[in-house]
Amino acid sequence: MDQWLEWATHRAHRAERTGIERRTRTAPPDALDLASNDYLGLAHHPEVRRAAVGHLQDGPLGAGGSRVVTGTHPAHELLEQELCALTGARAALVFSCGYTANMGALGALAGPRSRLLLDAQAHASLHDGARLAHAEVATFGHDDLDELRALLAQTGRRTTVAVESVHSVLGDAADLAELHRLCREAGAALLVDEAHTIGTLAEGSWAARDGLFDDHPEAPPVVVTATLSKALGAQGGALLFGGSDAKLWRAHMVNLARGFIFDTGLSPAVAAGAARACQLAGDGDLVARLSATRERTITGLRRRPLVAKHLEPGAGSVVSVRMPSPAAAVEAADVLRERGVLVGCFRPPSVPDRIARLRLTCHADTDPDRLELALAQVCDVVELAWGAPATCPFRHADGRPVEHREDHRLVQEPGLVREVLARPEDFAADNALQALRPFSREAARVLVRAGFRLPPVLASANGELHRAVRRVLTPFFSPARVKAQRGLVQRLVREQLDGLAGELDQGLDLATTVAAHVPAQIASTLSGVPNPPHDELSRWSADSLELFWGWPDDERQLQLATSAADFHPWLREQVRRSTGSGNLFGALAKAGIDQDRIVSLGYFLVIAGQETTRMLIATCLHLALSEPGRWAACGDEEDGLQACTEVVRQALATSSSTPTWRRVASSDTQLGDEAIRAGEQVLVQLSGGPDGDWSLAFGHGIHRCLGAGLAEMEATVILYETARALPRAQLISQEVPWLRLLSFQAPRSVVVRAV
């Protein structure tokens, strides 16, 4: 084999084997773009396109030559004026691309007997430019100002420091104000690559925000490099200069930057479009919308603890998620692409720390509903890549993480489960609502400051207190009242489905739409207690379940405790307002139940009550969609309700949203053939055991759930109405991650698309 062919073949095989092979592909036309750098959505903006096309009516497509010969056109001069107006610079110089702008600037600032000091993780164009600049080159640790300070102390040579404002891979921000101060003190020039920040903040540039463009008499130059291909949606690069010497340094670059002198100028048509983009970026509205998208993206990803653990929000418009390997990152990106979601996939050698990442780019023009659906799918593939369970955790298995299987004695046989629940004097509910993992000092401090208290009540109480509370609750959730809600459930779900049917072609997550809204509304109707806004209720619910029934580390636990502390004052205020009313809280107060216990009851009634029903509905939808022919059977006009009842009871028997309850032995006792020690923690499996019994799913004995009939009715009706309204719905994947908490489980999403 020819040595060149052998070398190229070896490199290709190596790239493919290690998961770092790159490809060029056109994007699917209807895909949601979370990969491009078009932060403000200006690449397709009609006014930007109109400006570019307008130039072509009378002007040339290409510049026709170097800008120092015949390649400078009025469009270039207009663009440079608009860049100054946007960013706060006093002079600008436009290049054909950002890469050559970086290389040209370093070459013009460096040369023999000079030094270039680069952040070790600065963009490749800066490192490439440094290698060609005929200067002594040194790197300092990423964002390590102490190491930079030591290098700057080595005087005697003209020095330039080069950094990025927001790092292109990790997304973290440089301390520009401190960097500028260090460079001024040392007499060093500062080059800041603002590729990822120009146009993304109200001040237009980080240099303007941090005072780098201000007058600093006798200070060395500050040169800001920018790309026109990200926030401005065009193409090209630019150098920006501030201070009274701005025009001097622009002229310096015109004469010494080889990437400017020996390159054909930027297309004047592109320059005209970019000038209009600068004007649009400066009005503030797009920046506000970009910020809102970024907040939604980070919030959506943080909802999943396994994703949150590997999340890197960064300081700019790119949000990254670490992946276990390059191959896993490539596979995840390909799966998402097939589902119509485009994300970036960064792998070695593009990432300096050799950690592969998925990168989600935030855009000002992203539709919030499409973004929410896309984030659910991103979370699904990330969680599966990191080892989340892809099937129901407690279905015919011990669903606990291996490292926690010795924490409780697991009781699975239905007869023994009933016996435990029928003997509250021996197996108390004292631990039913305790946090699995003791609160850290920081989390406890947050909860104490919020006045967070959950004294025993109902599910966690025994004896007369339990009976007194149950007597008050029973009329609110009586079979007659529950039956009377059936028509309202039908109406609410039909109204919601009417608004969702048109979204089925692009994709729809039934777990966060159809399954999510009705249970909370019905619970509020029956109890008379208002709900908080839906998004807040969803967040508080998920966070509280994880806080009490999950295994969060200290950092995650603090986040969850903060969320619980936010909810508690809202709930306490609702209890206060209900005094003397006819709603559930008012009735409890009238019966002599103290305020702290009403708040404790309300905490888990408002959160766990409606949330576990939502999870059950999601499980039933997933189950019906997973088996060929079953979805059609559930939507059959004559026999559909019976088919739906069978699905719901199968779910209750094998994969209920509440598969376990906790108990603690009050004294030494016997259970079957086993001796139980006083204080021993017991976990009874209500669903998914070897002999599945749907009637156990809501408990047994004095603690049997009062909302059992309501949850079963809601799940049946919602499944039936959804199957009828969306007969063409099909799961985009049979394999989805499942929520795994000690006493709660459900598919994380039920994403469907029309077939």
TIMAR-332614 format. One record per residue (C-alpha): residue in one letter; x, y, z. Coordinates in steps of 0.2 Angstrom, whole numbers, plus 2048, in hexadecimal, padded with zeros to 3 digits. Layout:
<nodes>
AXYZ...
</nodes>
This chain:
<nodes>
M800800800D8068127FCQ80D81A80CW80282880AL7F281D808E7F8812817W7FA821822A7E982981ET7E1818820H7E9815831R7E3827837A7D2824831H7D0813839R7D781A849A7CB829849E7BC81D847R7C2810854T7C481E861G7B482785EI7BC837857E7B8835845R7B084583ER7A4847830T79C854825R789853824T77A85E820A76E86182EP75D85982CP751867827D744866835A751862843L75286D852D763875852L76C875863A77D87385AS78088384FN788893856D77A89E850Y7768A4861L76B8B285DG7628A984FL7688B7842A76F8AB835H75D8A982EH7568BA834P74D8C2825E7548D3828V7668CC828R7638C2818R75A8D1810A76A8DC813A7758CF80BV76A8CD7FCG7688DF7FBH77A8E27F9L77B8D57EBQ76E8E07E1D77D8EC7DDG78C8E57E5P7988D67E2L7968C57EBG7A98C47EEA7B58D17F4G7C08CF7E5G7D18D07EES7DA8D37FER7D38E2808V7E48EB806V7E28EA7F3T7D08EB7ECG7C68E07F9T7C08EE805H7AE8F3801P7A18FE809A7998EF811H7A98EC81BE7AA8FD821L7988FD826L79B8EC82FE7AA8F3839Q79F90283EE7918F7844L79D8EB84DC7A48FA857A79290085BL78D8EF861T79D8EB86BG7A38FB872A7B38FB868R7BA90A860A7C1902851A7BF8F1848L7C78E783AV7BD8D9831F7C68C982BS7BF8BB820C7BD8B082FG7C08AF842Y7CF8A2840T7D98AE835A7D58BD840N7DD8B484FM7EC8AE846G7EE8BF83EA7ED8C884EL7F98BD857G8068BE849A8048D1848L8078D385BA8158C685DG8258C3853P8378C0858R83C8C486AS82A8C4870R8208B987AL80E8B1878L8068AB888L7F78A0884D7E989888FA7ED88688DQ7DB883887A7D989287CH7D288F86AA7DC88585DS7DD895852L7E789E860H7F388F863D7F588E850G7F88A084EA8058A085CR80F892854L81089D844A8148AD84DH8278AB84FA8268AE861E82A8A5871V81A89C876A815897888T80489188FF7FD8938A0G7F08888A8H7DE88B8A3D7D889A8ACD7E78998B8L7EB8AB8BBD7F88A78C8E80389E8BBL8008AC8AFR8068B98BCA8168AF8BEL8198AE8ABL8158C18AAA8228C48B7Q8308BE8ABT8338CF8A3G83E8D4895R8338CF886R8248D787DT8168CC883T8048C887DV7F88BE887A7EA8B487EV7DA8AE885E7C88AA881S7BA8B488AV7AF8A488BH7B9894888S7B388C878V7B387A880L7B087B892G7A588B891D7AD8938A1A7B18A58A1A7C28AE8A3D7C48BC8AFL7C78CA8A2A7C88D88AFE7D58D08B9L7DE8CA8A9H7DE8DC8A3R7E58E28B3L7F38D68B3C7F88DA8A1R7F88EC8A4E8038EA8B3A80F8DF8A9G80F8EA899A8078DB890A7FB8DC881L7EB8D2884L7E28C9876V7D08C387AD7C78B786FE7B48BC871A7AE8AF864H7A18A9870T79C8B9878I79A8C786BG7888CC86AT7828C1878L7818CD886A7798DF888E78A8E7887G78E8DF876S79F8D887CW7A78D288CA7B58DE888A7A98ED889R7A18E6899D7B18E48A2G7B98F489DL7C68EE891F7C18FA883D7C390988FD7D191688EH7E0910898P7EF91C895E7FF914890A7F8903892P7FD8F5886P7F08F1878V7E08E687BV7DB8DD86BV7CA8D486BT7C78C785DA7B68C2858T7AD8B784CL79E8BC842S7988AA840K7908A8851A7858B4859L7848BF849G77F8B083EA78B8B5830Q79D8B082CG7AE8B982EG7B88BF83CA7BD8D0844L7CA8D984FL7C38E685BF7CD8F4863G7C9900871G7D190F879S7D991E871D7E5914868A7D890985FK7DB91084EL7EE90E850W7EC8FB854R7E08F9846A7ED90083AH7FA8F5841M7EF8E683DV7EC8EC82BN7FF8EC828L8058DD832A7F78D0833R7FB8C4826G7EA8BC827F7E28CD822I7EF8D2815F7F18C280BD7DE8BC80BT7D08C1801G7C48CC80AL7B38C6811S7A58C5805P79D8D7805A78C8CF804V7908C5815A7978D581CA7868DF818G77C8D1820A7888D182FA7868E4831R7738E2833A7768D483FC7808DF84AQ7728EC84AL7658DE84FA7708D785CG7728E8864D75F8EA869G7608DF878D7508D4874L75A8C686CV7678C687AA7588C4887R7518B687DL7618AD87CS7638AF88FA7528A7891T756899886R766895890E75D8968A0R750889899T75D87E893I76787D8A3T75787B8ADG75186D8A2L7618638A3R7638668B6R75285D8B9R75B84C8B6P7678498C4L77283E8B9V77384B8ACA7768598B9K78584F8BFH78D8518AFL7878628AAE7938718A6P7878808A4G79688C8A0A79589F89FG7908A188DS78389A881V789888880V78487B88DS78E86B88EV78B85A895R79A84E898M79883D890P7A182D896S7AB82A886P7AD831874A7A382386DA795826879A794838874V794834861E786827864A77C83386EA77E841861D779835853V76A82F85DL764840860R76784584EE75C836848R74E83D854G75084F84DV75B85785AL76C85E855V77985F862G78C862862C797854865F7A985986BR7B684B86EP7C984A86FP7D3852868S7C8861868V7C586187AP7D5865884D7D085A893R7CC84B888I7BA84A88FA7AD847881R79E853882L78D85687BR78B869878L77B872877T77B883870C76D88F875H76489A869A7598A986BD74C8A285ET74A891865D73888C868P73688887BD72A879878R73687186CL745875877E73C86C886L73985C87BA74B85D874L75285E886A74884F88BQ75084587DV76184C881C75F847893D75983588EV768831884V774839890E76D82F89FL76D81F895A77F822890W7838248A3G77B8148A8A7698198ADP75D80A8AEA75580889DT7477FD8A4C73B7FE8B3P7477FD8C2F73C7F38CDR7337E88C0H7387D68C6A7487DD8CDD7507E68DCG7507F78D5R75B7FF8E1P76D8048DCV7797F68E1E7828008EEH7718038F8R76A7F28F8E76F7EF90AD7677FE910H7567F6912R74F7E4914L7457E2904V7347D9906Q72D7D48F5E7217C58F8P70F7CD8F7G7097C3907L7187CA911V7157DB90AR7037DB910E7097D4921V7157E3923L7087F091FA6FB7E892AR7067E8939P70A7FB93CE70D7F794ED71C7ED949F7217F6939A71F80893BA71E81592ED72A821937N737820929A72A82291BL72E834917Q74083591EA74E83A912L75782B90CR76883490DP76A83F91DF76B852919S77C85A917R77F868923E77D874914A76C86D90FA76686C920R76A87E923V760883913L751879919V75288092BR753892925A74388F91BG73A88892AF739877922R73186A92DL72785A929P720853939P718841938V70784192FL6FC835925A70982A91CS71682C929A70B82C938N70281E942G6F481D94FE6E782A952L6F0838949H6F082D939R6DE82993BA6D983B93FV6E284292FR6DA833925R6C983792BV6CB849924L6D2844913T6C683690FP6B784190AF6C284B8FEF6C783B8F5S6B88318F7P6B38258E8A6A482F8E4R6AF83F8E3V6BC8368D9K6AF82F8CDA6A88408CBQ6B88478C4R6B983B8B5G6B08478A9L6BC8558AEV6CB84A8ABQ6C484689AR6C1858896L6D285E89CV6DC850893R6D2853883E6D6866884Q6E8862886L6E8856878D6E086286CG6EE86E86EL6FC86086CA6F685685DG6FF862851E70F85F85AL70F84C857D71984C847Q72885584FG72784B85FL71E84C86FD722847881L712840889A71B83F89AT71C85289BT70C857892V6FD84B893A7038428A3A7088518ACH6FA85E8ADV6EA8558B1P6EF84D8C2A6F485D8CAQ6E48668C4I6D98588CAA6E28578DBS6DF8698DDT6CD8688D9L6CA85A8E5S6D48628F4G6CF8748F0V6E28798F2P6E98838E4N6F887D8DBP7088878D8P70C88B8C5H70F87B8BCD72187D8B8E7258808CBL71A8728D1S7238668C5R73486C8CBW73086B8DDS72885A8DBA7378528D2D74485A8DES73A8558EEL7398438E9E74B8428E5L74F84B8F5F74683F900W74782F8F6G7578318ECW76982F8EFP7708418EAD7818468EED7848568F9E7848628EAR77485B8E3Q76C85A8F4L76F86C8F7Q7678708E7L7588658EBA75786C8FDT75787E8F5S7488798EAA73F8718F9A742881903D73A88B8F5F72A8818F5H728880908P72489390BW7178928FCL70F883904R70F88B916E70689A90FQ6F9890907V6F5887917R6F4898920R6E889F913S6DD88F914T6D9891927G6C6892928S6C388C916G6BB87D910N6CA876907L6D486790DF6E1872917G6D287B91FA6CA86B924L6DA86492CA6DC874936K6C987393BA6CD861941G6DB86794CI6EA862942D6F886F945Q6FF879937D710871936R707860933I6FB867926V70B86E91DS71385D91FL704854917G70286290AY714860905F71384E900L70184F8FAV70485D8EEI7148568E8A7148438E9G7018418E7Q7008498D5E7128458D0T7108328D3T7008328C9R70983B8BBM71782E8BCL70A8208BCI7018288ACA7128298A3T7168178A8C7058118A0L70881B891H71981488EL713802891A704804885L71080B878S71D7FE87AE7137EF875P70D7ED863G6FA7EF861R6F77F4873W6F780786FA6E9804862A6DF7F986EC6E080787BG6D981386FD6CB808869E6BA81086BE6B1801872D6BD7F787BG6CB80487EL6C6808890Q6C87F6895A6D97F488CC6DE804895T6D97FD8A6E6E37ED8A2V6F37F889EV6F18028AER6EF7F38B9Q6FE7EA8B1A7087FA8B4L7027FA8C6A7077E88C8T7187E98C0S71E7FA8BES7148068CAS71B8188CCT71C8148DFP7248028E0T7298028F2W725809903R73180A912R72E804924V738802934A7377F4941S7307FB951S7377EC95BD73F7DB958T7327D194EQ7307C3942L72A7C492FG7277B3928D7377A992BE7427B892EA7467C193EI7457D493DR74F7DE949A7497EE951G74D7FD947E7507F3937Q74B7FC927V73E7F391DL73A7F690BV72A7EE904Q7287EC8F2L7167F18ECS7197EE8D9G7247E48CEG7277D68DAP7287C48D4D7157C28D7G70F7D28D0D6FE7D88D9W6F77E88D2S6EC7EA8E2L6FC7EC8EDA7027FB8E2F6F98088EEG6FE7FF8FEH6F47F590AG6EC7F891BI6EA808924H6F6811919R6EF80C908C6EF81B8FDL6DF8258FDG6E282B8EBA6E38198E4G6D281A8DBL6D682B8D5A6E78278CEE6E08178C5M6D28218BDE6DD82F8B7A6E98238AFT6DC8198A7V6D28288A0I6E283189AL6E9822892Y6D981F888E6D7831883T6E983287DA6E8822873R6D882886AA6DF839867L6F0834861P6EE823858R6FE82684DA70982885CQ71881D85EL72781D86AI737824862S74081886DQ73B809877E74A80C882V74981B88EP75181E89FW74681C8AEL7468268BER74D81B8CCL7498218DEL7468158ECS7338178ECF73081F8DBQ73381A8C9A72D81F8B8P7338218A6R73C8328A5S733836894V72682E888V72B837878V720832869R71F837857A71283484AV71482583E
</nodes>
